Amino acid sequence: MRNADMGMPSHGAGLGSDVARVAAVTTLVLLAPLAAMQFTPAVHWTALDFGAAAVLLLLAGLACVRAARRLRSARARLAAVTLLALGFAAVWVELAAGVFFGLGS
């Protein structure tokens, strides 16, 4: 059954294409530290760093896509994406530097 048949709005692209887009953007973002590691010793990421960053970026990206699909008003979408970005930044900073709980490097 299609989404329209079940009373759900149809948004064109399916979940698979959303995941593929978010995965592609995640890969492109992770190329930045990979390239930086080739030019400066100041950037030193391990496989665990890349894995953690990939998981964070994928989860944040998919949450943004879900919020954009589920929320009707532009104001609600903006609020959701802002909260997701703040949460993402807080986790990233914690894992990078241990600012809040001392979990980082």
N, C-alpha and C positions, 0 to 999 in steps of 0.2 A: 504494500500500500504506500502511496506517495504521502508526503507531509500534508499536502493540500486536501487529500481525501480524509485525513484524520482531524481536520480543523486547525492544523498547525501551519504557520506561514512558511512558504517555500522561499529560500534565499538563494537559489541558483546553485552555487558551488556546494559540494558536500563536505563532510568531515574529512575525507581523505585528502582533498585538495587543500583544505585549511592546514592540516598537519604537514603536508608537503611544503606549503609556503612558509610556515613557521620554522620548519627544519632547515629550509634553504637560507632564511634570514639568520638563523642561529649559526649556521656554518659560516656565513659571510662575516658575522660579528667575531667569531672565534679565529678567523684568519688574521685579525689585527694583532693579537698578542703573539701568534705564531710567527708573523712577519717581524714583529719587533724583537723577538728572541734572536733573529738572525743578524740583527744590526747592533744590539747593545746588550751587555751583560746585566744591565739593571733590570731587565725583564727575564724572570726565570720561572716558568710555569712547569709543573709536573703533569703527568697524565691525570692524576687526581684533581688538579686544578681545572684542567680542561673538562673533565667529566662533571665536576660540580657546576661549573659555569654553563655547560650544555644543558644540564637538568634544570637549573634556574631559569635560563633563557627560554627553554621549551615550555616549562610550566607557566611562566609569565606570559609568553606569547599566546599560548592556547587559552589562558584565562581571559586575556584581552579580546580574543576572537569570540569567545563564548559571551562575554559581557556585551560586545557589539551586536551580537545576534539576538540576545535575550531582552536587552533593555530597549525600550521604545523611544524615550526622549534623548535628545542630544545632551542635555544637562546630566541625566543619569549616567549616560555613557562616559562623559567627561569625568564625573565623580568616581566611577568605578575604575577607569583607567588610571586616574591620579592615585587612588588608594593602592592599586596594584603596583604602580611604579614606586611609590613610597615603600611598600612592603618589600619589593624586589631590592631596592637600594639598601634598606636596612639589613637584609640578609646578606647581600653582597659585601657590605662594609664589615659586618660581623665576621664573615668567613675570611675576609682579606686581612683585617687588622685586629679583630677581637675587641672592638670598641665597647660593646655593651656587656658581654658575658665572658670575654677572654677565650673564645673558641678559635679565633683566627691564628695565623702564623705568627 
